[in-house]
Amino acid sequence: MKNQIEQYLHNKIKLNKKILFSEFMNLCLYHPDYGYYTKKSTIFGKQGDFVTSPITSSMFGECISNEFINIIKSQKISSILELGGGDGSLAISILKHLKINKSLPTQYIILEISQNLIKYQQERIRKEFPNHYNIFKWVTNLEDIKIDGLIIANEFFDALPTERFRINNSKLETLYIESNNESLNYKWDEPLNNFTNELSKAKNNHNIDFPDKYVSELNLNYSKWINLIDKCMKSGVLFIIDYGYPSQEYFLQDRCDGTLVCVHKHKSNFDPLLHIGNQDISSFVNFSHLKNLSLNTSLIVSGFLSQSAFLINLNILDIYQSKDYSDDEILIESNKLKNILLPNTMGELFKVLVMQKNIDIELKSTREFNQMAKL
């Protein structure tokens, strides 16, 4: 028996014969009534489908706070904007650290489209900060937002609906979803008109040849969001934190099945036609593509680092050593630290792209281990 989102998809596809994979992914995740992120009440944590760095350890948010403390030396900087608030853990850990250091922002804006998540975030934050709750503001788009401050996109770009492409007999094809005999199926067909030009940007001018049957992703939504961020940031710093690669690693010949991954109850699979509306769908981020798109904006790329290097620059080891842990807590917290730092966990898989605009200050986050040459 089809669930509501499946029935909606079948009806839509019957009208149009086929839809782009990105539209399918967008509806599965963000349909106002039936989408994974908009309808599901439990997404994050042990009872949900996956765990993020801010949930794993409060030290992640505390480190980010240290950069905000650094950049408020510029008189204009006063705000924080978080793209996708998750379960509220990042905002809570940031505000706690800033409160201790007497560096609270004038406003903390959370971009969130899910009313369920907004309600959950508001309840948690109101409980944690009853006297500072008025700092917070929730928005569903960035159209009228103008800030001087820090913008954080933690695991945001990986969830933007993407296109998939393949090489078939030396011909470039893109993926569509069609409906046949009441089942959803893949259909490969001609790409959009701008697809080849955008793919060149994603390759970052590297001589990358795809072998026959090669499958990968190209996200045409990157440009929209880089431009929106540029328009809303008057001055400040942007952190894009996500799992991904620079283009030469993203398009390795051995990575011939692409980077798309689905997660359902902490188990990964590679079939977006499973658990429709009840599983996360994402693709690894191409950081070189984001860098190239920023060249047409006022944003300046100033850093590309592993998450581990980023957090070490922001004094995570000092933060850990300053904690007054009980004997029972030490093992738990050290394991959390390892989960967000070590290469075989989140430390190397996750990368950080740092951009800045209209500020002239040395950033803590990029002071060492910067690998911009890899972009």
DAMOPE-V293113 format. One record per backbone hydrogen bond with DSSP energy under -0.5 kcal/mol. CO is the residue of the C=O (numbers start at 1). NH is the residue of the N-H. Records with the same first field share a line. If there is no record, write none. Layout:
CO->NH, NH
//
This chain:
3->7
4->8
5->9
6->10
7->11
8->12
9->13
10->14
11->15
12->16
13->17
16->18
17->179
19->177
20->24
21->25
22->26
23->27
24->28
25->29
26->30
27->31
28->36
29->37, 38
31->35
35->39, 40
36->40
41->43
43->49, 50
45->48
49->266
50->45
52->56
53->57
57->60, 61
58->62
59->63
60->64
61->65
62->66
63->66, 67
64->67, 68
65->69
66->70
67->71
68->72
70->73
71->74
73->75
74->77
78->106, 107
79->150
80->109
81->83, 152
82->84, 111
85->88
88->92
89->93
90->94
91->95
92->96
93->97
94->98
95->99
96->100
97->101
98->103
99->102
107->80
108->137
109->82, 111
110->112, 139
111->84
113->115
114->118
115->119
116->120
117->121
118->122
119->123
120->124
121->125
122->126
123->127
124->128
125->129
129->132, 133
132->135
133->136
135->108
137->110
139->112
142->145
147->149, 234, 235
148->78, 79
149->237
150->81
151->153, 239
152->83, 154
153->155, 241
156->159
157->160
158->283
163->218
164->175
165->216
166->168, 173
167->213
168->171
171->168
173->166
174->189
175->21
176->187
177->19
178->180, 185
180->183
183->180
185->178
187->176
189->174
192->195
194->198
195->199
196->200
197->201
198->202
199->203
200->204, 205
201->204
203->206
206->208
207->209
211->214
214->167
215->258
216->165
218->163, 220
219->222
221->225
222->226
223->227
224->228
225->229
226->230
227->231
228->232
229->233
232->147, 234
235->149
236->357
237->151
238->240, 355
239->153, 241
240->242, 353
241->155
242->351
243->285
245->287, 288
246->249, 250
247->251
249->252
252->255
254->256
255->258
256->215
261->282
262->269
263->280
264->267
267->264
269->262
270->272
271->274
275->278, 279
280->263
282->261
285->245, 287
286->290
287->291
288->292
289->293
290->294
291->295
292->295
293->296
294->297
299->301
300->356
303->354
304->371
305->352
306->310
307->311
308->312
309->313
310->314
311->316
312->315
315->319
316->320
317->321
318->322
319->323
320->323
323->325
326->330
327->331
328->332
329->333
330->334
331->335
332->336
333->337
334->338
335->339
336->340
337->341
338->341, 342
339->346
342->345, 347, 348
345->349
346->350
347->308
349->244
350->307
351->242
352->305, 354
353->240
354->302, 303
355->238
356->300
357->236
364->367
371->374
372->375
//
